Amino acid sequence: MTDGIREIEVKYRVDEPAALVRALHARGVALSEPLRQDDQAYAALGWTYGQSKVGAAFARLRTENGRHVFCVKKPLDNELACQEHETEVLGRDEMHGAILAMGFYPTVRIAKTRRTARLDRMLLCLDEVDGLGAFFEIELMVSGDRPAEQVQQELDRFAQSLGVELERSTETYDSLIRSALAVGV
């Protein structure tokens, strides 16, 4: 059982973003103008890639249009089902120092261009991630103890109903970027 609200999502690699935009438009969904996001990901000291993320706390410091947002996520059922706490902060450099002082270390930088839309309770995100390509995320905020896998199956059914070729990923952007960097070495 979990307390509070959880963010549950599914993620897909998209080979033809224009086809996805057309499929969403056919459903009456118009994506926002693109926004640039610059994220620094952090992990708690003692955690390393290759270990399970479930139960561990991770931080993120995001800058978007001059606004800085600090977020802590704790995966509960899997990497894409997290308890999340987020707040705006005034200074990126000062918050970076505070995050280090709290026992986190920087892992990877994630730069992307994001377009979003809402459909019912879902947040739809089309991301162009530097070094990785295009991805489609569907996020849903869920309360109670409904199993994350059940929610993710429902979100996946919606994604598949769009009729666009999508390759599902169960990893977060930081893990995907780290893998891509390791392959490039």
Order of alpha helices (4+ residues) and beta strands (2+ residues): beta-alpha-beta-beta-beta-beta-alpha-beta-beta-beta-alpha-beta-alpha
